[in-house]
């Protein structure tokens, strides 16, 4: 029996011994190129008009938020005046062609009759050398773009959305060192680093930004994970916040989004570094942030959980630390509620999201409603994290 891996789930292959009947299970790495058809959708689609170009839309996987196929620009529609003018020109050209052809036929008949009377020979053996033949041209076609077999335009116009509405747009150079290492889930990204991909990456950044700035709530995005990036607030002040996250192996581009809690996201920065600092903030105010890690071809490698953090100088504080034990032993099917203690840097607190738990391997230890449960023999790590990214990690061994 084989379970096919997908872009968000690992697969497995079971081998059965023909002699004794024992089974051996082999884990299969996640396949980031295998997306469920049910979860593919077209977004950012725009119809073309007389005054504006359209966009065919991007095919996006809602599980991993990867742009499976980047859309194309649709040319502007031709106006009615242009169509009428073109039709009139074609009719006029066709009429002139008919008149020229009729005149040519009359001249040919006259010449042929004269030669027949004088020489009594076959008129088909001699042609009028003074007559210039009229070439019938094909009327001009309308200037609509043609498409190839893949459904893309042969002639495309590069279009970049206006991101100047954002608080800050800073573009940094992306590191050229492509390391062929495995990420936290053991996925190999060798096939992501072949050929030139700058244009595809820029298109992916544009499409991702359109999606994120269009979100109307502060909820975590589907497919997001905490343990992959461990995104958190590193340092806070009255008018600034410094964020940090874990560096993923390979050539990665990180997109940072943020705004005040309750407001739509703004695109803040594109960087290859693992830190970001935003200044000119209001003291004692809650802000939210989000980070997306993209591979060299624009594929979504990791999406962080939304971080909520308050600047200093106000009534509200943040979680400073989470205290809990470091190890735990469980039996199969045994459930256990992890005890922990939160340490705040201020007395008052505002809850945007309760304390959450995440397992590094749900097949060994699962998490549900604040409890962990042993599934099968093995080791897994449980991450207990707060809304500002502060976390603690416990090693769970299932016997």
MARVOMI-629599 format. One record per residue (C-alpha): x, y, z; chain. Coordinates in Angstrom, 2 decimals. Example, Ala and Ser with C-alpha at 12.3 -4.5 7.8 and 13.67 -1.06 7.14 Angstrom:
<atoms>
east;north;up;cadena
12.30;-4.50;7.80;A $
13.67;-1.06;7.14;A $
</atoms>
This chain:
<atoms>
east;north;up;cadena
0.00;0.00;0.00;A $
1.34;3.42;-0.95;A $
0.14;6.86;0.14;A $
1.17;9.44;-2.43;A $
2.90;12.49;-0.91;A $
1.45;15.93;-1.63;A $
2.61;19.52;-1.27;A $
1.67;19.59;2.43;A $
1.63;15.95;3.55;A $
4.24;13.23;3.56;A $
3.50;9.88;1.98;A $
4.36;6.34;2.93;A $
5.06;3.02;1.26;A $
4.39;-0.30;2.96;A $
6.42;-3.41;2.10;A $
5.11;-6.87;3.01;A $
7.36;-9.90;3.34;A $
6.06;-12.80;1.23;A $
7.48;-15.39;3.61;A $
6.55;-14.19;7.09;A $
4.00;-11.46;6.31;A $
5.80;-8.77;8.32;A $
5.32;-5.22;7.13;A $
7.86;-2.45;6.80;A $
6.82;1.19;6.37;A $
8.97;3.68;4.48;A $
8.25;7.40;4.80;A $
8.10;9.39;1.55;A $
9.12;13.04;1.44;A $
6.58;15.72;0.65;A $
6.27;16.49;-3.06;A $
5.85;20.26;-3.41;A $
4.96;19.85;-7.08;A $
1.99;17.57;-6.37;A $
-1.07;19.72;-5.71;A $
-4.63;18.50;-5.21;A $
-6.84;19.56;-8.12;A $
-9.69;20.23;-5.70;A $
-7.62;22.91;-3.96;A $
-6.45;24.75;-7.10;A $
-8.18;28.03;-7.85;A $
-7.71;31.02;-10.16;A $
-7.12;34.33;-8.37;A $
-6.33;37.92;-9.38;A $
-8.29;37.49;-12.62;A $
-9.23;40.70;-14.42;A $
-11.25;41.19;-17.61;A $
-9.79;43.38;-20.35;A $
-11.58;46.60;-21.36;A $
-11.13;49.27;-24.00;A $
-9.01;51.41;-21.66;A $
-7.26;48.80;-19.49;A $
-5.48;45.51;-20.03;A $
-6.77;42.37;-18.37;A $
-5.13;39.47;-16.56;A $
-5.87;35.77;-17.01;A $
-5.26;35.10;-13.30;A $
-2.83;32.96;-11.30;A $
-3.49;29.30;-10.53;A $
-2.86;28.95;-6.77;A $
-2.90;25.96;-4.42;A $
-4.89;26.78;-1.28;A $
-3.03;24.13;0.74;A $
0.53;25.46;0.40;A $
-0.24;28.86;-1.22;A $
2.15;28.12;-4.07;A $
1.57;29.80;-7.43;A $
1.26;26.77;-9.70;A $
0.93;28.83;-12.88;A $
1.50;32.56;-13.33;A $
-1.15;34.34;-15.38;A $
-0.70;36.39;-18.53;A $
-1.64;39.90;-19.58;A $
-4.71;40.21;-21.82;A $
-4.50;43.02;-24.42;A $
-6.97;45.88;-24.43;A $
-10.19;45.39;-26.36;A $
-10.48;47.19;-29.72;A $
-12.93;50.11;-29.67;A $
-16.03;50.20;-31.92;A $
-14.62;53.17;-33.89;A $
-11.48;51.21;-34.72;A $
-13.55;48.22;-35.83;A $
-15.78;50.40;-38.04;A $
-12.79;52.16;-39.54;A $
-11.07;48.86;-40.25;A $
-14.20;47.44;-41.89;A $
-14.61;50.51;-44.08;A $
-11.00;50.32;-45.24;A $
-11.36;46.65;-46.04;A $
-14.57;47.25;-48.07;A $
-12.92;50.10;-49.95;A $
-9.85;48.01;-50.75;A $
-12.03;45.10;-51.92;A $
-14.04;47.44;-54.21;A $
-10.85;48.86;-55.75;A $
-9.59;45.34;-56.36;A $
-12.80;44.34;-58.14;A $
-12.65;47.42;-60.41;A $
-9.01;46.76;-61.27;A $
-9.76;43.12;-62.07;A $
-12.71;44.06;-64.30;A $
-10.58;46.59;-66.26;A $
-7.82;44.01;-66.66;A $
-10.27;41.43;-68.06;A $
-11.66;43.92;-70.59;A $
-8.16;44.81;-71.84;A $
-7.28;41.13;-72.17;A $
-10.40;40.40;-74.27;A $
-9.76;43.36;-76.59;A $
-6.14;42.36;-77.23;A $
-7.04;38.73;-77.81;A $
-9.76;39.65;-80.39;A $
-7.39;41.93;-82.34;A $
-4.68;39.30;-82.61;A $
-7.21;36.64;-83.72;A $
-8.44;38.82;-86.65;A $
-4.90;39.61;-87.93;A $
-3.13;36.24;-87.61;A $
-5.95;33.69;-87.17;A $
-3.91;31.97;-84.40;A $
-4.68;30.77;-80.87;A $
-5.03;33.75;-78.54;A $
-3.77;31.68;-75.61;A $
-0.21;31.67;-77.02;A $
0.37;35.39;-76.57;A $
-0.19;37.78;-73.64;A $
-0.43;41.55;-73.50;A $
3.02;42.64;-72.24;A $
1.85;46.17;-71.47;A $
-0.75;45.04;-68.92;A $
0.25;45.01;-65.27;A $
-1.46;42.23;-63.26;A $
-3.31;43.24;-60.12;A $
-2.45;41.20;-57.01;A $
-5.46;40.57;-54.85;A $
-4.33;41.19;-51.26;A $
-5.94;39.60;-48.25;A $
-7.82;42.14;-46.11;A $
-5.95;43.01;-42.92;A $
-6.92;41.00;-39.89;A $
-7.83;42.56;-36.53;A $
-4.93;42.95;-34.12;A $
-5.98;40.32;-31.58;A $
-3.19;38.43;-29.80;A $
-2.65;34.82;-30.80;A $
-2.16;32.04;-28.27;A $
0.13;29.05;-28.25;A $
-0.74;25.55;-27.14;A $
-0.18;26.35;-23.48;A $
-2.78;29.10;-23.49;A $
-0.30;31.95;-23.16;A $
0.05;35.05;-25.28;A $
2.84;35.15;-27.88;A $
3.16;38.89;-27.24;A $
2.94;39.86;-23.61;A $
3.29;43.18;-21.87;A $
5.13;43.18;-18.57;A $
2.91;44.65;-15.91;A $
3.95;45.49;-12.36;A $
1.30;46.48;-9.81;A $
1.60;49.74;-7.94;A $
2.89;48.97;-4.47;A $
3.51;52.60;-3.48;A $
0.38;52.52;-1.35;A $
2.24;50.43;1.18;A $
3.99;51.91;4.18;A $
7.42;50.89;2.97;A $
8.67;49.05;-0.12;A $
12.28;48.01;0.04;A $
13.81;45.59;-2.45;A $
17.06;43.84;-1.54;A $
19.29;41.68;-3.73;A $
18.68;37.97;-3.34;A $
21.57;35.74;-2.40;A $
23.06;33.83;-5.34;A $
24.33;30.91;-3.23;A $
21.92;28.05;-4.01;A $
22.52;25.37;-1.39;A $
21.16;21.94;-2.18;A $
20.14;20.95;1.33;A $
17.03;19.43;2.84;A $
14.55;21.61;4.70;A $
12.97;20.78;8.07;A $
10.62;18.24;6.52;A $
13.37;16.53;4.57;A $
12.23;17.88;1.19;A $
14.91;18.06;-1.48;A $
14.86;21.28;-3.50;A $
17.46;20.43;-6.15;A $
14.95;20.73;-8.99;A $
14.05;24.28;-7.89;A $
17.47;25.69;-8.79;A $
17.79;24.86;-12.48;A $
17.75;27.66;-15.06;A $
17.02;31.36;-14.82;A $
14.09;32.16;-12.53;A $
14.28;35.88;-11.70;A $
11.22;36.76;-13.76;A $
9.20;33.89;-12.29;A $
10.22;34.91;-8.76;A $
9.18;38.53;-9.31;A $
5.82;37.41;-10.69;A $
5.35;35.18;-7.65;A $
6.14;38.07;-5.29;A $
3.55;40.21;-7.07;A $
0.88;37.52;-6.92;A $
1.57;36.70;-3.24;A $
1.36;40.38;-2.34;A $
-2.00;40.74;-4.07;A $
-3.37;37.87;-1.98;A $
-1.98;38.96;1.39;A $
-2.97;42.63;1.16;A $
-6.47;41.47;0.21;A $
-7.01;39.54;3.46;A $
-9.72;41.08;5.60;A $
-8.94;39.45;8.97;A $
-6.07;38.63;11.33;A $
-6.46;34.86;11.18;A $
-3.65;32.43;10.39;A $
-3.41;31.45;6.74;A $
-4.32;27.88;5.80;A $
-1.17;25.79;5.50;A $
0.85;28.04;7.81;A $
3.26;26.52;10.33;A $
5.07;27.82;13.38;A $
7.96;25.36;13.72;A $
9.28;25.88;10.17;A $
10.16;29.56;10.71;A $
9.63;30.06;14.48;A $
8.70;33.65;13.61;A $
8.84;35.89;16.69;A $
9.51;39.39;18.00;A $
13.17;39.73;18.91;A $
13.12;43.22;20.44;A $
10.50;45.87;21.03;A $
10.60;49.56;21.90;A $
8.10;52.40;22.14;A $
8.24;53.25;18.44;A $
9.91;50.25;16.82;A $
9.75;46.46;16.63;A $
12.42;44.01;15.52;A $
11.35;40.63;14.10;A $
13.36;37.48;13.49;A $
12.82;34.02;12.03;A $
14.73;30.83;11.32;A $
16.85;30.61;8.18;A $
15.74;27.87;5.81;A $
18.30;25.94;3.73;A $
18.64;26.85;0.08;A $
18.28;30.14;-1.74;A $
15.28;31.75;-0.07;A $
13.46;35.04;-0.43;A $
11.43;36.23;2.56;A $
8.41;38.52;2.19;A $
7.38;40.54;5.25;A $
3.86;41.92;5.70;A $
2.36;43.84;8.59;A $
0.08;46.57;9.91;A $
-1.88;47.50;13.02;A $
-4.09;44.70;14.31;A $
-7.53;44.89;12.74;A $
-6.25;46.53;9.53;A $
-5.28;45.04;6.19;A $
-1.71;43.98;5.61;A $
0.89;46.18;3.94;A $
3.84;44.84;2.01;A $
6.91;45.87;4.04;A $
10.00;44.21;2.67;A $
11.53;41.56;0.41;A $
14.82;40.25;1.80;A $
17.19;37.30;1.97;A $
18.01;38.07;5.63;A $
16.24;36.64;8.68;A $
15.54;39.88;10.56;A $
13.43;42.96;9.96;A $
13.02;46.16;11.97;A $
10.15;48.61;11.54;A $
10.25;52.07;13.04;A $
7.97;55.11;13.29;A $
5.32;53.13;15.18;A $
2.90;54.30;17.86;A $
3.68;53.46;21.46;A $
1.42;51.09;23.34;A $
-0.17;49.81;20.11;A $
-0.68;46.26;18.88;A $
0.74;45.32;15.48;A $
0.55;42.12;13.44;A $
3.15;40.58;11.12;A $
3.48;37.71;8.69;A $
6.43;36.18;6.80;A $
6.39;34.01;3.67;A $
9.46;32.07;2.45;A $
9.75;31.63;-1.32;A $
12.13;29.36;-3.23;A $
14.15;30.48;-6.24;A $
11.25;29.81;-8.62;A $
8.60;31.47;-6.50;A $
7.27;28.32;-4.82;A $
5.91;28.83;-1.33;A $
8.20;26.90;1.04;A $
6.82;28.12;4.38;A $
4.20;30.51;5.74;A $
4.52;31.74;9.31;A $
1.80;32.08;11.90;A $
0.54;35.63;12.43;A $
2.44;37.40;15.21;A $
0.68;39.98;17.42;A $
2.90;42.30;19.44;A $
2.40;45.54;21.40;A $
4.98;48.31;21.43;A $
6.20;49.61;24.78;A $
4.70;52.62;26.51;A $
1.14;51.36;26.86;A $
-1.01;49.41;29.29;A $
-0.63;46.03;27.64;A $
2.26;43.62;27.84;A $
3.47;40.56;25.97;A $
4.50;37.02;26.84;A $
8.13;37.14;27.90;A $
8.70;33.40;28.32;A $
6.92;30.04;28.51;A $
8.09;27.71;31.27;A $
7.53;23.95;30.99;A $
9.44;20.69;31.31;A $
11.77;19.59;28.53;A $
10.86;15.91;28.06;A $
7.79;13.69;28.21;A $
7.15;9.95;27.78;A $
3.84;8.57;26.50;A $
2.32;5.26;25.57;A $
0.28;4.58;22.46;A $
-3.19;6.17;22.59;A $
-2.29;7.93;25.85;A $
-3.45;11.57;26.08;A $
-1.81;14.20;28.21;A $
-2.40;17.90;28.81;A $
0.89;19.77;28.86;A $
1.31;22.03;31.91;A $
3.06;25.36;31.28;A $
3.44;28.78;32.87;A $
3.37;32.12;31.04;A $
5.63;34.97;32.12;A $
4.47;38.47;31.07;A $
6.42;41.70;30.97;A $
3.36;43.69;32.13;A $
0.29;43.04;34.26;A $
-2.38;43.70;31.64;A $
-2.60;41.60;28.51;A $
-4.79;41.48;25.44;A $
-5.41;38.10;23.85;A $
-5.51;38.05;20.05;A $
-4.84;34.32;19.88;A $
-4.67;31.73;22.71;A $
-1.59;29.60;23.38;A $
-1.23;27.05;20.57;A $
0.54;23.70;20.17;A $
2.16;22.19;17.07;A $
3.72;18.75;16.56;A $
6.80;18.08;14.44;A $
5.41;14.65;13.50;A $
1.68;14.11;13.81;A $
2.02;10.39;13.06;A $
3.97;9.92;16.29;A $
2.28;12.55;18.50;A $
-0.92;14.40;17.61;A $
-2.24;17.62;19.11;A $
-5.91;18.36;19.73;A $
-7.59;20.86;22.05;A $
-4.46;21.54;24.05;A $
-3.70;17.86;24.60;A $
-1.06;15.59;23.08;A $
-1.67;11.94;22.25;A $
0.79;9.15;21.42;A $
0.13;7.51;18.06;A $
3.03;5.13;17.43;A $
6.57;4.49;18.59;A $
8.94;7.32;17.89;A $
10.05;10.80;18.90;A $
8.36;14.11;18.14;A $
8.79;17.69;19.35;A $
5.86;19.77;20.54;A $
6.07;23.55;20.10;A $
4.04;25.62;22.57;A $
3.90;29.21;21.26;A $
2.24;32.49;22.21;A $
0.73;35.20;20.01;A $
3.96;37.21;19.93;A $
6.05;34.22;18.84;A $
7.57;33.35;22.22;A $
7.75;29.57;22.49;A $
8.99;26.52;24.36;A $
9.77;23.06;22.96;A $
9.31;19.68;24.59;A $
10.64;16.32;23.43;A $
7.97;13.59;23.50;A $
8.92;9.91;23.29;A $
6.22;7.35;22.53;A $
6.98;3.79;23.67;A $
</atoms>
